[in-house]
Amino acid sequence: MASPFQFLHFFTIIPWFLICTSVTSIQTPKPYVVYMGSSVSNINGGDDQITETDHLKLLSSIIPREENERISLIHHYNHAFRGFSAMLTDREASALSGHDGIVSVFPDLLLQLHTTRSWDFLETQVGMQPRGISKTLHSSSDVIVGMIDTGIWPESPSFKDDGIREIPKRWKGVCMEAHDFKKSNCNRKLVGARYYDLPLTSTSNETRLAKTGGSPRDSVGHGTHTASTVAGTRVKNASYYGLAGGTARGGSTSTRIASYKACSEEGCSGSVILKAIDDAIMDGVDIISISIGMNSLFQSDYLNDPIAIGAFHAEQMGVMVVCSGGNDGPDPYTIVNSAPWIFTVAASNIDRAFQSTVTLGNGEKFQGSAINFSNLTNSKMYPLVSAKDVAAKFTPTSEASNCYPGSLDYKKVYGKIVVCVDNDPTVTRRIKKLVVEDAKAKGMILINEEEKGVPYDAGVFPFTEVANTEGYQILKYINSTKTPTATILPTVEILRYKPAPVVAYFSSRGPAELTENILKPDIMAPGVAILAAMMPSTEPDSVPIGKKPSEFAIKSGTSMACPHVTGAAAFIRSVHQEWSPSMIKSALMTTAITHNNVRKPLTNSSNTLAIPHDIGVGEISPLRALNPGLVFETTMEEYLYFLCYYGYTEKNIRSMSNTNFNCPRNSIEGLISNINYPSVSIAKLDRHKRPKVIKRTVTNVGLPNATYTSKLHAPEGLVVKVFPKRLVFTETIKRVSYKVAFYGKEAHSGYNFGSLTWFDDRHSVHTVFAVNVK
């Protein structure tokens, strides 16, 4: 589903030796981020002023004296990592990148947002609640989640603090005030709220510094929706104008929320996201949730990606980072936020659908997908036309069929229901709907095979979306009679929808572009038609007649899937407070569900079997993850090995880690597959060479005396051997290693998928592998 925030601008760093031949605009100062590595020593207190002064001296060494007004910092990073953002020309940025102590210098890109019953659905998928769980639920009130997003609407009932204990003394955050936000807006649930200046570059090459609303208050709704999905309190009788009615709640209802407003309607600045991550770590959050990412077409490597950099240092400080994987699916190589220290989330549907019926003049009925509060009924029919038959003069048929802006004849459209097709992805559903609505049509039917499973919110305008088969029947009817008519009925809710979960068509797919030796996405969670808190709408025609603006909304995107995993992680953290981020991640991954609610393997929106590049290891199952049996611990040292294997210099890795770390002599990308990750991905298995052997180490977090037996599931032709086949744990032996060998001689070319499961009489520890045979 297309995000309302598109990638707005992309700057390229020009080598200094090309500057002399470049146009004048190349010398226009633009916002840059200067990343200088780890600042672990400062997290427990350091001389902040000296660090900032040093950064200003560095700027003064490369900025001309006549422009000394630019010798200032937009943002200053000094808690978990060192660096700053400032206004630089490309020449100055290039000069800085050669300085000792600087890891990377990169343009401050604008990133995009990846934008009830879902928690009940996740729980019913388990079928039972583990014993003793009720005794530990209260401890989640000590978990604090940092939401880096568009801010928060504090008056939402989802953020009431009734029954929540006092704020932990370790919390160091603040509640920033503004003209519309007071300290009293924070409470024991919403423990902190910050906002930041956002550097934006206009098309005239003039850069200005804009406030992100000048307040922690959410003016978009995205941040409020995601925050309440993570940790909203229980709100009875919640609904979106009667749809999705019930008790709304987050995944961990007594977890605290700290809001960091890093995004505005114009986008999310990378430098601001870095500052928000740095502040969140210093404030004392346990988990950071980021439903934001780069456009998949413009991905940067890990040391030029603000989210990857910030998340690395968060992991270093024991803070888990959960990110959405992006909405650029269903094409492969579109997954973003793919660093191994990030928990990357794909999106699925739940067992609920929203349908709007189309009734034709001949009595035929077709079920469409939509959220509309139409006042049309079956008692009156309206003229029905194909968009291509009401084209404006000199408009190509293809443009009119797709309801391009300016493509329709308003006089011919007035008062009619218009059928549009969607074979041109450059025009979104929202644009098509606005075009038809602006022409004073009575309603709109959109034929769209892919998006039909993701209901579009059309407000009061009669709108529905049908698949190709139904669309063909509707167009056939139009051509069969001189006076075709139809009506579009308001949306009804369909419960216990099957099959579910299904991979959302928009969910970005793997393999990851930067390296295929880490399987991404990691996991899948509900992200289609999710009911959660929202600021009251002020948009025209969005509120049904006679209704007050709703305090809830239904949204779709990996933005909605990400906070489900964050909420699940907060829940597990509250029970297992001693677990590291990688242990929590492993617990969720190895206990994920791989079958739907009709007990068949998970599928995608095309109704074909889902593969790990679609779903990672499967759909989250928070209750099962409380007792995973075994976990894969991925240490910071292994992440440093990853950076070595990827090809970064030892000097930069030492700066990032604040250590004297040495890379192995044989640091090649293929060794990335060997870091202790809860899944396995091999980018290249040469069928003509020796087998590829992968090593993993598991830690027993269950009963001390346990024996696990292996069970392999491999595709035909790919030979997989595991040794040993049994893992024995005792009071003194808590960590055991095993190896898996992959033989590709007889395997099919391309990716081969399978699984290795370790099980005892209580647990099933499921790992997935993806092997690309060449």
C-alpha positions in Angstrom: 0.0 0.0 0.0 1.5 3.3 -1.0 2.7 5.4 1.9 1.3 9.0 2.1 5.0 10.0 2.4 7.0 9.4 -0.8 10.8 9.6 -1.0 11.2 13.4 -1.6 14.8 14.1 -2.3 18.0 12.2 -2.9 21.5 13.8 -2.9 24.6 12.2 -4.3 28.0 12.9 -2.8 30.2 14.3 -5.6 34.0 13.5 -5.5 36.0 16.7 -4.8 37.9 16.4 -8.1 34.7 16.8 -10.0 33.5 19.9 -8.1 35.3 22.3 -10.4 33.3 21.2 -13.4 30.0 21.0 -11.6 27.1 23.5 -11.8 26.8 26.2 -9.2 23.9 24.4 -7.4 26.4 21.7 -6.3 27.9 24.3 -4.0 24.6 25.0 -2.3 24.7 23.9 1.3 22.5 20.9 2.1 22.0 19.0 5.3 24.5 16.2 5.9 25.1 13.7 8.7 28.6 13.2 10.0 28.9 9.9 11.8 31.9 9.3 14.1 31.3 6.0 15.7 30.6 4.8 19.2 30.2 7.1 22.3 29.7 4.4 24.9 31.8 6.3 27.5 29.4 9.3 27.3 26.2 7.3 28.1 27.1 7.4 31.8 28.1 11.0 31.8 30.7 12.9 29.9 31.7 16.4 28.9 29.0 17.2 26.4 30.3 20.8 25.9 33.8 19.6 24.9 32.4 17.2 22.3 30.2 19.8 20.8 33.0 22.3 20.7 35.2 19.8 19.0 32.6 19.4 16.3 32.3 23.1 15.8 36.1 23.4 15.4 35.9 20.6 12.8 33.3 22.6 10.9 35.3 25.8 11.1 38.3 24.0 9.5 36.4 23.3 6.2 33.7 26.1 6.0 35.0 29.5 4.5 35.3 32.4 6.9 32.8 34.5 4.9 30.2 31.9 5.6 30.8 31.4 9.3 27.1 31.6 10.0 27.0 28.0 8.9 29.4 26.9 11.6 26.6 25.5 13.7 25.2 22.1 14.4 21.6 21.1 13.5 21.8 18.0 15.6 24.5 16.8 18.0 24.9 13.1 18.8 26.9 12.2 21.9 25.0 9.6 24.0 25.3 6.2 22.4 27.2 7.4 19.3 29.2 10.4 18.2 28.5 12.8 15.3 26.5 15.7 14.2 24.4 17.1 11.3 25.1 20.4 9.6 24.7 22.4 6.4 27.5 21.5 4.1 28.3 21.7 0.4 29.2 18.6 -1.5 32.9 19.7 -1.5 32.9 20.2 2.3 31.2 16.8 2.8 33.8 15.2 0.7 36.6 16.9 2.6 35.2 15.9 5.9 34.9 12.2 4.9 38.7 12.0 4.7 39.2 13.2 8.3 40.5 10.8 11.0 37.8 9.7 13.4 35.0 10.1 10.8 33.3 6.8 9.8 30.9 8.2 7.2 29.4 11.4 5.8 26.1 11.1 4.0 23.2 13.3 2.8 20.4 13.8 5.2 17.7 11.9 3.3 14.0 12.1 3.8 12.6 8.7 4.7 9.0 7.5 4.3 6.5 6.2 6.8 5.5 2.6 6.1 1.9 3.2 6.4 -8.4 -4.3 18.2 -8.9 -7.6 17.0 -5.4 -8.3 15.7 -4.1 -9.2 19.2 -7.0 -11.5 19.8 -6.4 -13.2 16.5 -2.7 -13.8 17.4 -3.7 -15.4 20.7 -6.4 -17.6 19.2 -3.8 -18.9 16.7 -1.9 -20.4 19.7 -4.9 -22.2 21.1 -3.9 -22.1 24.7 -2.3 -19.8 27.3 0.9 -20.9 29.0 0.6 -21.6 32.7 1.6 -18.9 35.1 1.4 -16.1 32.6 -1.1 -14.0 34.6 1.3 -13.8 37.5 3.9 -12.0 35.4 1.7 -9.6 33.4 2.0 -6.7 35.9 5.8 -6.5 35.4 5.3 -5.1 31.9 4.6 -1.7 33.4 8.4 -1.4 33.9 9.1 -1.8 30.2 9.4 1.5 28.2 9.0 1.6 24.4 10.3 4.5 22.4 8.1 5.3 19.4 10.0 7.2 16.7 7.2 8.5 14.5 4.9 11.5 13.9 4.2 12.3 17.5 1.2 11.4 19.7 -2.4 12.5 20.5 -2.3 12.3 24.3 -6.0 12.7 24.8 -6.7 9.3 23.3 -8.3 6.9 25.8 -5.7 4.4 24.7 -3.1 6.4 26.7 -4.9 6.6 30.0 -2.8 5.5 32.9 -5.4 4.0 35.2 -4.0 1.1 37.2 -0.4 1.6 36.1 2.3 1.9 38.7 4.7 4.8 39.3 7.2 5.6 36.5 10.5 3.7 37.1 13.2 5.8 38.7 15.6 4.9 35.9 13.6 6.9 33.4 15.5 10.1 32.4 13.2 11.3 29.6 11.3 14.6 29.3 7.9 15.8 28.4 8.5 18.8 26.1 6.0 21.6 26.2 4.5 23.5 23.3 1.6 25.8 22.5 -0.7 22.8 22.3 1.1 20.3 24.6 1.6 20.6 28.3 3.6 18.5 30.8 0.3 17.3 32.2 -0.4 15.6 28.9 2.2 13.0 29.9 1.3 10.5 32.6 2.3 7.1 33.9 1.5 5.6 30.5 2.9 8.3 28.2 6.1 8.9 30.1 7.9 11.2 27.6 7.4 13.3 24.5 10.0 15.0 22.4 10.0 16.8 19.1 12.7 18.0 16.8 13.7 20.5 14.1 13.5 19.0 10.7 15.9 20.2 7.9 14.2 20.2 4.5 15.5 21.2 1.1 13.2 22.9 -1.3 13.2 22.6 -5.1 14.8 26.1 -5.3 17.9 24.7 -3.5 17.2 26.9 -0.5 17.3 25.0 2.7 15.2 25.9 5.6 14.8 24.5 9.1 11.2 23.5 9.8 9.6 22.5 13.1 7.9 19.1 13.0 4.7 20.7 14.0 6.5 22.7 16.7 5.0 20.3 19.2 5.1 16.6 20.3 1.4 16.5 19.3 0.6 14.2 16.3 -0.8 16.1 13.3 -0.7 13.1 11.0 -2.1 10.2 13.0 0.5 7.6 12.1 2.4 7.9 15.4 -0.8 7.7 17.5 -1.9 4.6 15.7 1.4 2.7 16.0 1.9 3.7 19.7 -1.6 2.4 20.7 -0.9 -0.8 18.8 2.2 -1.4 20.9 0.9 -0.5 24.3 -2.6 1.0 24.2 -4.7 0.4 27.3 -8.0 -1.5 27.0 -10.8 0.7 25.6 -14.2 -0.9 25.6 -16.7 -0.3 22.8 -14.1 1.0 20.4 -14.8 1.1 16.7 -14.4 3.1 13.5 -17.9 4.4 13.1 -19.3 1.0 14.0 -16.8 -1.1 12.1 -14.3 -3.4 13.9 -16.2 -2.9 17.2 -14.9 -4.4 20.4 -12.2 -3.8 23.0 -9.2 -2.0 21.5 -5.9 -2.7 23.2 -2.2 -2.9 22.5 0.1 -5.9 22.7 1.4 -5.0 26.1 -1.3 -2.9 27.8 0.7 -1.7 30.8 4.0 -1.0 29.0 5.0 2.7 29.0 5.3 4.8 25.9 7.8 7.5 25.1 7.1 9.5 21.9 9.8 11.0 19.7 8.3 13.1 16.9 10.8 12.8 14.1 8.4 13.1 11.1 6.1 15.7 9.7 3.7 15.6 6.7 6.7 16.3 4.5 8.7 13.2 5.6 11.2 12.0 8.1 14.7 13.4 8.2 17.5 10.8 8.7 19.4 13.2 11.0 16.4 13.7 13.2 15.8 9.9 13.4 19.4 9.5 14.5 18.9 12.2 17.1 15.7 10.6 18.3 17.4 7.2 18.6 20.3 8.8 20.5 17.9 10.5 22.9 15.8 7.4 23.4 18.8 5.4 24.5 19.9 8.1 26.9 16.3 8.5 28.2 16.2 4.8 29.2 13.9 3.0 26.8 14.0 -0.8 26.5 12.8 -1.1 22.9 12.6 1.3 20.0 9.9 1.0 17.3 10.4 2.6 13.9 7.8 2.3 11.2 9.9 4.3 8.8 12.4 3.4 6.1 14.2 4.3 2.9 12.6 3.8 -0.5 13.7 0.4 -1.7 15.1 2.0 -4.9 17.4 4.3 -3.0 18.9 2.0 -0.3 22.2 3.1 1.3 24.8 0.7 2.8 24.7 0.2 6.5 27.2 3.0 7.4 25.2 5.5 5.3 21.8 4.5 6.7 20.7 6.5 9.7 18.3 3.8 11.0 21.0 1.0 10.6 23.6 3.2 12.4 21.3 4.2 15.3 20.0 0.6 15.7 23.5 -0.7 15.8 24.3 1.5 18.8 21.0 0.8 20.4 21.8 -3.0 20.3 25.2 -2.1 21.7 23.4 -0.6 24.7 21.0 -3.5 25.1 18.0 -1.7 23.4 16.1 -3.7 20.9 15.1 -2.0 17.6 12.0 -3.2 15.6 11.4 -1.8 12.1 8.9 -2.2 9.3 10.2 -3.8 6.2 8.5 -1.5 3.7 5.5 -1.3 1.4 7.2 -1.8 -2.0 6.0 -5.5 -2.5 5.3 -7.8 -4.0 8.5 -7.5 -6.0 11.7 -9.3 -4.7 14.7 -7.3 -3.4 12.4 -4.6 -1.9 12.9 -5.2 1.8 14.4 -2.3 3.7 15.8 -2.0 7.3 17.6 -5.3 6.7 20.6 -5.0 9.0 21.0 -8.1 11.1 20.7 -6.1 14.4 17.3 -4.9 13.3 14.1 -6.9 13.8 12.5 -6.6 10.3 8.8 -7.1 10.0 6.5 -8.1 7.1 2.7 -7.6 7.0 -0.2 -10.0 6.9 -4.0 -9.9 7.2 -6.1 -11.1 10.1 -9.3 -13.1 10.2 -11.5 -10.0 9.5 -12.5 -8.4 6.2 -14.4 -5.3 5.2 -16.8 -5.8 2.2 -18.9 -3.5 0.2 -21.5 -5.1 -2.1 -22.0 -4.0 -5.7 -25.6 -4.6 -6.9 -26.1 -4.4 -10.7 -29.4 -3.5 -12.4 -29.8 -7.1 -13.5 -29.8 -8.3 -9.9 -26.3 -9.7 -9.9 -24.2 -9.0 -6.7 -20.5 -8.8 -6.3 -18.5 -8.6 -3.1 -15.9 -5.8 -3.1 -13.3 -4.7 -0.5 -13.6 -1.2 1.0 -14.3 0.9 4.0 -17.1 3.3 3.0 -20.0 4.8 4.8 -22.1 5.2 1.7 -25.8 6.2 2.1 -26.8 4.3 -1.0 -29.2 1.4 -0.8 -30.6 -1.4 -3.0 -33.8 0.6 -3.4 -32.3 3.0 -5.9 -30.0 2.3 -8.9 -27.7 4.8 -10.6 -26.3 5.0 -14.1 -23.1 2.8 -14.5 -20.3 3.7 -16.9 -16.8 2.5 -17.7 -14.3 5.3 -17.3 -13.0 4.9 -20.8 -16.5 5.7 -22.1 -16.6 9.1 -20.3 -13.1 10.3 -21.4 -12.4 14.0 -21.8 -11.6 15.2 -25.3 -8.2 14.2 -26.7 -7.6 11.9 -23.8 -6.1 8.4 -24.5 -8.4 5.6 -23.6 -5.8 4.0 -21.4 -5.5 7.2 -19.3 -9.3 7.5 -18.9 -9.7 3.8 -18.0 -7.2 4.4 -15.2 -8.9 7.6 -14.1 -5.9 9.8 -14.5 -6.3 13.4 -13.3 -7.9 15.4 -16.0 -8.8 12.4 -18.1 -12.6 12.4 -17.5 -15.4 14.5 -18.9 -17.1 15.9 -15.8 -20.5 16.4 -17.6 -20.5 12.7 -18.6 -19.5 11.5 -15.2 -21.9 13.6 -13.1 -24.3 11.5 -11.1 -23.0 8.2 -12.3 -21.1 5.2 -10.8 -17.8 5.0 -12.6 -15.7 1.8 -13.2 -11.9 2.4 -13.2 -9.2 -0.1 -13.8 -5.8 -0.2 -12.2 -3.2 -1.3 -14.7 -1.0 1.7 -14.2 0.6 1.8 -10.7 1.7 5.4 -11.1 -1.9 6.6 -10.2 -2.8 5.5 -6.7 -6.3 4.4 -5.4 -6.5 7.7 -3.5 -5.8 9.8 -6.6 -8.4 7.8 -8.7 -11.0 8.2 -6.0 -10.4 12.0 -5.8 -10.6 12.3 -9.6 -13.9 10.6 -9.7 -15.3 12.2 -6.6 -14.3 15.7 -7.9 -16.2 15.0 -11.1 -19.4 14.7 -8.9 -19.8 11.0 -9.6 -22.2 9.1 -7.5 -19.7 6.4 -6.7 -16.7 4.4 -8.0 -15.8 0.7 -8.6 -12.1 0.0 -8.9 -10.9 -3.2 -10.6 -7.7 -4.2 -8.9 -6.6 -7.8 -8.4 -3.7 -7.0 -6.1 -5.0 -4.4 -3.8 -8.5 -6.0 -3.3 -7.4 -7.6 0.0 -6.4 -4.2 1.5 -9.5 -2.1 2.1 -9.2 1.5 1.2 -10.9 4.0 3.4 -13.1 6.2 1.2 -15.0 8.0 3.9 -18.6 8.7 3.0 -18.0 8.4 -0.8 -19.5 5.1 -2.2 -16.4 3.1 -3.2 -15.5 -0.5 -3.6 -12.7 -2.6 -5.1 -13.2 -5.9 -6.9 -10.9 -8.5 -8.4 -10.4 -9.0 -12.1 -13.0 -11.8 -12.4 -15.8 -9.7 -10.9 -14.6 -6.7 -12.8 -14.9 -8.5 -16.1 -18.5 -9.5 -15.2 -19.3 -5.9 -14.4 -17.8 -4.5 -17.7 -19.6 -7.3 -19.6 -22.9 -6.2 -18.1 -22.2 -2.5 -19.1 -21.7 -3.6 -22.7 -24.8 -5.8 -22.7 -27.4 -3.2 -22.1 -28.2 0.4 -23.2 -28.9 1.6 -19.6 -26.6 -0.2 -17.2 -27.2 0.7 -13.5 -25.8 -0.2 -10.2 -25.5 0.7 -6.5 -22.7 0.4 -3.9 -23.7 -0.6 -0.4 -21.9 0.6 2.8 -19.3 -1.6 4.3 -20.0 -4.6 6.4 -17.6 -6.4 8.6 -16.8 -10.1 8.0 -15.5 -12.0 11.0 -13.6 -15.3 11.1 -12.4 -14.6 7.6 -10.4 -17.5 6.0 -7.7 -18.0 5.1 -5.6 -15.9 7.6 -3.0 -14.9 8.0 -2.1 -14.2 4.3 0.9 -12.1 3.2 -0.2 -8.6 2.3 0.5 -7.8 -1.4 2.2 -4.6 -0.5 4.6 -6.1 2.1 8.2 -5.8 0.8 10.0 -9.0 -0.1 13.4 -10.4 0.3 16.1 -11.3 -0.4 17.8 -8.2 1.0 19.6 -6.1 -1.6 22.6 -5.4 0.5 23.4 -9.0 1.4 21.5 -12.2 0.7 23.4 -14.1 3.5 21.0 -12.9 6.1 17.3 -13.9 5.7 15.0 -10.9 5.6 12.3 -10.2 6.5 12.6 -11.8 9.9 9.0 -12.3 10.8 5.4 -11.4 9.8 2.7 -9.7 11.9 -0.8 -8.2 11.3 -0.7 -5.1 9.1 -3.9 -5.1 7.1 -7.0 -3.1 8.3 -5.8 -2.6 11.9 -8.0 -0.7 14.3 -6.0 1.6 16.6 -6.1 5.0 18.2 -6.2 8.1 16.0 -6.5 11.9 16.3 -10.0 13.1 15.5 -10.3 13.6 11.7 -10.7 17.1 10.2 -10.7 16.0 6.6 -13.9 16.9 4.6 -16.3 14.0 3.9 -14.4 11.6 6.2 -16.9 11.7 9.0 -20.4 10.1 8.4 -23.3 12.5 8.7 -24.5 12.7 12.3 -21.3 11.2 13.8 -18.6 12.8 15.8 -15.0 12.3 14.6 -13.8 8.9 15.6 -11.0 8.3 18.2 -10.0 5.3 16.2 -9.1 4.5 12.6 -8.4 1.5 10.4 -5.0 1.6 8.7 -2.8 -0.8 6.7 0.9 -1.1 6.0 4.1 -2.7 7.4 3.9 0.4 9.7 1.0 -1.4 11.4 2.8 -4.8 11.5 5.9 -3.4 13.1 4.2 -2.3 16.4 2.6 -5.7 16.8 6.1 -7.2 17.0 7.2 -4.4 19.3 4.3 -5.0 21.6 5.1 -8.8 21.6 8.7 -8.0 22.4 7.7 -5.7 25.2 5.5 -8.5 26.6 8.3 -11.0 26.5 10.8 -8.5 28.0 8.4 -7.9 30.9 8.5 -11.6 31.7 12.1 -12.3 30.9 13.8 -9.1 32.0 17.3 -10.7 31.9 17.0 -11.6 28.2 19.0 -9.7 25.6 17.4 -8.2 22.5 18.7 -11.1 20.4 17.2 -13.7 22.8 13.8 -12.0 22.6 14.1 -11.9 18.8 15.1 -15.5 18.6 12.2 -16.6 20.9 9.7 -14.9 18.6 11.3 -16.3 15.4 11.7 -19.9 16.5 8.1 -20.1 17.8 6.4 -18.4 14.8 3.4 -19.9 13.2 3.7 -21.4 9.7 0.1 -22.5 9.1 -3.1 -20.5 8.7 -6.5 -20.8 10.4 -7.5 -23.6 8.0 -4.5 -25.6 9.1 -2.7 -25.2 5.7 0.7 -23.6 5.0 0.8 -19.9 4.8 0.0 -18.3 1.4 0.5 -14.9 -0.2 -2.0 -12.5 -1.8 -1.6 -14.5 -5.1 -2.9 -17.6 -3.3 0.4 -19.4 -3.8 2.5 -20.8 -1.0 4.4 -18.1 0.9 8.2 -18.4 1.0 10.7 -17.2 3.6 11.4 -14.1 1.4 7.7 -13.2 1.9 7.2 -14.1 5.6 10.6 -14.7 7.2 10.1 -17.5 9.6 6.3 -17.0 9.8 3.6 -15.2 11.8 4.4 -14.1 15.4 3.0 -16.0 18.3 3.7 -14.0 21.4 2.4 -16.5 24.0 4.4 -19.4 22.5 7.5 -17.2 22.5 7.4 -16.9 26.3 8.7 -20.4 26.5 10.9 -21.1 23.4 13.1 -23.8 25.0 16.2 -22.8 23.1 17.4 -19.4 21.8 20.1 -18.2 19.4 22.2 -15.4 21.0 23.7 -13.1 18.5 26.4 -11.1 20.3 27.9 -7.7 19.4 31.1 -9.5 18.5 29.3 -11.4 15.8 27.8 -8.2 14.5 31.3 -6.8 14.2 32.3 -10.0 12.3 29.4 -9.3 10.0 30.8 -5.8 9.3 34.2 -7.4 8.6 32.7 -10.0 6.2 30.6 -7.3 4.5 33.8 -5.4 3.7 34.1 -2.5 6.0 37.6 -1.4 7.2 38.9 -2.5 10.6 39.4 1.2 11.4 35.8 2.0 10.9 34.7 -1.0 12.9 36.9 -0.1 15.8 35.4 3.4 15.8 31.9 1.9 15.8 32.6 -0.5 18.6 35.0 1.6 20.7 37.3 -1.4 20.9 40.5 -2.7 19.4 38.6 -5.3 17.4 40.5 -7.3 14.8 38.9 -8.7 11.7 39.7 -12.3 10.7 42.2 -12.6 7.9 39.7 -14.5 5.7 36.9 -11.9 5.8 34.6 -12.7 2.8 30.9 -12.1 2.4 30.1 -15.8 2.3 31.0 -16.1 6.0 28.0 -13.8 6.9 25.9 -17.0 6.8 27.8 -18.2 9.9 26.9 -15.5 12.3 24.6 -17.0 15.0 21.3 -15.9 13.6 17.9 -17.7 14.2 17.6 -18.4 10.5 20.0 -19.4 7.7 20.5 -17.8 4.3 23.2 -18.8 1.8 23.5 -16.4 -1.2 25.5 -18.8 -3.3 25.9 -22.6 -3.0 28.1 -23.8 -5.9 26.7 -27.2 -6.9 30.1 -28.2 -8.3 32.1 -27.5 -5.1 32.3 -28.8 -1.6 29.2 -28.6 0.6 28.6 -25.4 2.6 28.8 -26.0 6.3 27.0 -23.6 8.7 27.5 -23.5 12.5 24.9 -22.4 15.1 25.0 -22.3 18.9 21.8 -22.5 21.0 21.3 -21.6 24.6 18.9 -23.6 26.8 16.4 -21.3 28.6 14.0 -24.1 29.5 14.4 -26.9 32.1 18.1 -27.6 32.8 18.1 -31.3 31.8 16.7 -31.6 28.3 17.5 -33.5 25.1 16.5 -32.1 21.7 16.1 -34.2 18.5 16.5 -32.7 15.0 13.9 -33.0 12.2 14.8 -31.8 8.7 12.5 -30.7 5.9 14.4 -30.1 2.7 13.3 -29.6 -0.9 13.9 -32.4 -3.4 17.5 -32.5 -4.7 19.0 -30.4 -1.9 20.8 -32.7 0.5 21.0 -31.4 4.1 22.8 -33.1 6.9 22.9 -32.0 10.6 25.4 -33.1 13.2 25.0 -34.0 15.9 21.4 -35.0 15.5 20.7 -34.7 19.2 21.5 -31.9 21.6 21.9 -32.7 25.2 21.7 -30.1 28.0 22.4 -30.5 31.7 22.7 -28.4 34.8 26.2 -27.4 33.7 25.9 -27.5 29.9 23.6 -24.7 28.8 25.1 -23.9 25.4 25.6 -26.4 22.6 26.7 -26.0 19.0 25.7 -27.9 15.9 26.5 -27.8 12.2 24.4 -28.1 9.1 25.9 -29.1 5.7 24.2 -28.2 2.4 24.9 -30.2 -0.8 23.6 -28.7 -4.0 24.8 -31.1 -6.7 21.3 -32.4 -7.5 19.3 -29.3 -6.3 17.1 -27.0 -8.5 18.9 -23.8 -9.5 17.8 -20.7 -7.6 16.5 -20.5 -4.1 15.7 -23.7 -2.2 13.7 -23.4 1.1 13.4 -25.7 4.0 13.6 -26.0 7.8 15.3 -27.6 10.7 13.3 -28.1 13.9 14.7 -29.2 17.3 12.1 -30.7 19.6 11.8 -32.3 23.0 8.6 -33.3 24.8 7.7 -29.6 25.5 9.2 -27.4 22.8 9.6 -27.1 19.1 12.4 -24.8 18.0 11.8 -24.0 14.3 14.5 -22.5 12.1 14.2 -21.7 8.4 16.9 -21.9 5.7 17.1 -20.3 2.2 19.9 -21.7 -0.1 20.6 -20.2 -3.5 22.0 -23.0 -5.7 24.1 -22.0 -8.7 
